Amino acid sequence: MPIVLTEKAANKVKEIIAEGQANGSFSNEKMYLRLRVVGGGCSGFQHKLDLDQEVKEKIDEVFELHGVPVVVDKKSLLYLGDAQVDYHDELHRSGFSVTNPNAKSTCGCGSSFSM
């Protein structure tokens, strides 16, 4: 599997989707966790996580990880081999993180990387 989604991250994604559907922010259609690599940041690339209702058949790959449908476009997949998406809820660190073993270096704040 080219992407790893930890069980903790998967549970948080499911929780966010359920809350969004309950309060009307999201429709009851299937929601996907979209993982992308985009240009930007001081090191050149950034990981981006979104919730999406669309899958573009020609350019997306879909994975089912811990009950969460994950969508990655084929171009981003080239940069994401063995990347791990995790969720942290500690006092000093809260939110999702992406650990990418393919990144050669990261910027000082850790939000962007180079290949």
WOBEL-V306758 format. One record per residue. RES is the residue in three letters. PSI is psi as a letter, one per 40 degrees, with the letter a starting at -180 (none if undefined). D_LAST is the distance of its C-alpha to the last C-alpha in Angstrom with 2 decimals. Layout:
# WOBEL-V306758
res->(RES,RES)
psi->(PSI,PSI)
d_last->(D_LAST,D_LAST)
This chain:
# WOBEL-V306758
res->(MET,PRO,ILE,VAL,LEU,THR,GLU,LYS,ALA,ALA,ASN,LYS,VAL,LYS,GLU,ILE,ILE,ALA,GLU,GLY,GLN,ALA,ASN,GLY,SER,PHE,SER,ASN,GLU,LYS,MET,TYR,LEU,ARG,LEU,ARG,VAL,VAL,GLY,GLY,GLY,CYS,SER,GLY,PHE,GLN,HIS,LYS,LEU,ASP,LEU,ASP,GLN,GLU,VAL,LYS,GLU,LYS,ILE,ASP,GLU,VAL,PHE,GLU,LEU,HIS,GLY,VAL,PRO,VAL,VAL,VAL,ASP,LYS,LYS,SER,LEU,LEU,TYR,LEU,GLY,ASP,ALA,GLN,VAL,ASP,TYR,HIS,ASP,GLU,LEU,HIS,ARG,SER,GLY,PHE,SER,VAL,THR,ASN,PRO,ASN,ALA,LYS,SER,THR,CYS,GLY,CYS,GLY,SER,SER,PHE,SER,MET)
psi->(h,d,i,h,h,i,d,d,d,d,d,d,d,d,d,d,d,d,d,d,d,d,e,e,d,i,i,e,i,h,i,i,h,h,h,i,h,i,i,i,i,e,e,d,i,i,i,h,h,i,h,i,e,i,h,h,d,d,e,i,h,h,i,h,h,f,e,h,h,h,h,h,i,d,d,d,d,d,e,e,h,e,i,h,h,i,h,h,f,i,d,e,h,h,a,i,i,h,h,h,e,e,h,d,i,i,i,d,e,e,e,i,i,i,none)
d_last->(20.59,16.91,17.22,19.31,21.49,23.64,27.33,27.47,24.87,26.74,30.01,28.83,27.63,31.05,32.80,31.15,32.04,35.57,36.14,34.97,37.27,40.13,40.11,39.59,36.15,34.92,37.07,37.96,35.82,33.06,29.97,26.45,23.50,20.74,17.09,14.62,11.23,12.29,11.44,12.68,12.98,12.68,8.93,8.34,8.06,10.78,12.37,15.87,18.92,22.16,25.41,26.35,29.50,28.21,26.56,25.82,27.03,25.34,21.73,21.63,21.66,23.88,23.96,26.76,25.69,28.53,30.45,27.78,26.71,22.94,21.61,18.11,17.72,16.71,13.82,12.25,13.29,10.92,8.02,10.69,12.27,14.37,13.30,16.42,18.20,20.92,23.62,25.01,28.44,29.16,30.86,27.97,25.20,25.88,23.86,21.09,17.81,14.74,13.35,10.17,10.07,6.80,5.08,5.15,7.22,9.25,11.92,15.51,16.71,13.98,13.81,10.38,6.85,3.78,0.00)
